[in-house]
Amino acid sequence: MAANLLRSKRAVQMSVHVVRAFARLREMVAASKELAKRLDELERRVADHDEDITGIVRAIRELAAPPAPGPGRRIGFVLGD
């Protein structure tokens, strides 16, 4: 706007700098939107993994747990009456 009012070489240069700054700002906002979009997509894909990992950990704990004591056979020699 200053370039239109003042009509000086310096005012025109400043006007060009302002336009370039806004163009650069627009590019940065577009890039951040793309980044946000990719992060959302990644978050959606990883959210399902939490449940899968929890299931795997439960299965490992079940396998690692000692067996429940039951009526087992005695080990060793049996002496008669």
C-alpha positions in Angstrom: 0.0 0.0 0.0 2.9 2.3 0.8 4.2 1.9 -2.7 0.9 3.1 -4.2 0.9 6.1 -2.0 4.6 7.1 -2.0 5.6 5.9 -5.4 9.3 5.8 -4.4 11.8 3.1 -5.3 12.2 2.2 -1.6 8.5 1.9 -1.0 8.2 -0.5 -3.9 11.1 -2.6 -2.5 9.4 -2.7 0.9 6.1 -3.7 -0.7 7.8 -6.6 -2.5 9.4 -7.8 0.7 6.1 -7.7 2.5 4.4 -9.7 -0.3 7.3 -12.2 -0.3 7.0 -12.6 3.5 3.3 -13.3 3.2 3.9 -15.8 0.4 6.5 -17.6 2.6 4.2 -17.6 5.5 1.5 -19.2 3.4 3.9 -21.9 2.3 4.9 -22.6 5.9 1.2 -22.9 7.0 0.6 -25.3 4.1 3.6 -27.4 5.1 2.4 -27.5 8.7 -1.0 -28.6 7.6 0.6 -31.4 5.7 2.7 -32.4 8.7 -0.4 -32.3 10.9 -2.3 -34.5 8.4 0.6 -37.0 8.4 0.7 -37.1 12.2 -3.0 -37.7 12.4 -2.7 -40.6 10.0 0.2 -42.0 12.0 -1.7 -41.7 15.2 -4.7 -43.5 13.7 -2.5 -46.4 12.6 -0.6 -46.7 15.8 -3.7 -46.5 18.1 -4.7 -50.1 17.1 -1.2 -51.4 18.0 -1.7 -50.6 21.7 -4.5 -53.2 22.0 -2.4 -55.7 20.0 0.6 -55.2 22.2 -1.5 -55.5 25.4 -2.9 -58.9 24.1 0.7 -60.1 23.4 1.9 -59.1 26.9 -1.1 -60.9 28.4 -0.4 -64.1 26.5 3.3 -64.0 27.5 2.3 -63.6 31.2 -0.1 -66.5 30.9 2.7 -68.7 29.4 5.2 -67.5 32.0 2.9 -68.1 35.0 3.6 -71.4 36.9 1.0 -74.0 36.5 -1.7 -74.3 39.1 -1.0 -77.0 41.6 -3.2 -80.0 41.2 -3.5 -83.6 42.5 -0.3 -84.9 41.0 1.3 -88.2 41.3 4.0 -88.6 43.9 7.5 -89.1 42.7 9.6 -91.8 44.2 9.2 -95.4 45.3 6.0 -96.7 46.8 6.5 -99.2 49.6 3.9 -101.8 50.1 1.9 -102.4 53.3 
